[in-house]
Amino acid sequence: MDHGASAAASVSRLADLAEGATGRVVRLEHPGSSATTQLVALGIYPGAEVRLVQRFPAFVLQVELAEVALDERMAERVWVTCRDRGAG
């Protein structure tokens, strides 16, 4: 196990990331809620790779080959392990 890589990664809310940041979803808040079910239907679930494309006027993520727009309330439900902090 590469402890250096683990130490360099940090867990943050998706809503707190800078544009261009990439990471892996590690947790969704309120499992079983309709909002969480909607996130999963959009391809945002633990283990999914995401990249934050823009923050305003909506949070736009690249998830696999799709781009998905979320409002801030939804973006705050998603926790990711960051590999690239993005610009900023």
C-alpha positions in Angstrom: 0.0 0.0 0.0 1.3 3.4 -0.9 0.9 5.5 2.2 2.3 8.6 0.5 -0.6 8.7 -2.0 -3.1 8.1 0.8 -1.7 11.0 2.9 -1.9 13.3 -0.1 -5.6 12.7 -0.8 -8.1 14.6 1.2 -11.9 14.2 1.7 -14.0 17.3 0.9 -17.6 18.2 0.0 -18.0 18.5 -3.7 -19.4 22.0 -3.2 -16.0 23.1 -1.6 -13.9 22.0 -4.6 -12.3 24.4 -7.2 -13.2 24.1 -10.8 -11.0 21.5 -12.5 -10.7 19.3 -9.4 -11.0 15.6 -9.8 -11.7 12.8 -7.4 -13.6 9.7 -6.4 -17.0 9.9 -4.6 -16.6 8.3 -1.2 -19.9 9.1 0.5 -23.4 10.5 -0.1 -25.2 12.1 2.7 -28.7 10.9 3.8 -28.6 7.4 2.2 -32.1 6.3 1.0 -33.4 9.9 0.6 -35.0 10.9 -2.7 -32.2 13.3 -3.4 -29.6 10.6 -2.9 -31.5 8.3 -5.1 -31.5 11.0 -7.8 -27.7 11.4 -7.4 -27.2 7.7 -7.9 -29.5 7.7 -11.0 -27.2 10.5 -12.4 -24.1 8.2 -11.9 -22.9 9.9 -8.8 -22.3 7.2 -6.2 -19.4 5.9 -4.0 -16.6 4.8 -6.3 -17.5 7.1 -9.2 -14.8 9.3 -10.7 -15.9 12.9 -11.1 -14.4 16.2 -12.3 -15.8 19.6 -11.4 -16.2 21.5 -14.6 -17.9 24.7 -13.2 -19.3 26.0 -10.0 -21.6 28.8 -11.2 -24.5 29.2 -11.9 -24.7 25.5 -11.2 -22.2 22.8 -10.2 -21.4 20.9 -13.4 -19.6 17.6 -13.1 -18.1 15.3 -15.7 -19.1 11.8 -14.7 -17.8 9.2 -17.1 -18.8 10.5 -20.6 -21.7 12.7 -19.3 -21.9 16.2 -17.8 -24.4 16.6 -14.9 -25.6 19.9 -13.4 -26.4 20.1 -9.6 -27.6 22.9 -7.4 -25.5 23.7 -4.3 -27.8 21.7 -2.0 -27.2 18.6 -4.0 -23.4 19.3 -4.4 -23.2 19.5 -0.6 -24.4 15.9 -0.2 -21.5 14.5 -2.1 -18.1 13.8 -0.4 -15.1 13.1 -2.6 -11.5 12.1 -2.1 -9.5 14.6 -4.2 -6.6 13.7 -6.4 -6.3 17.0 -8.2 -7.4 20.2 -6.4 -8.1 22.1 -9.6 -7.5 25.8 -10.2 -7.7 27.8 -7.2 
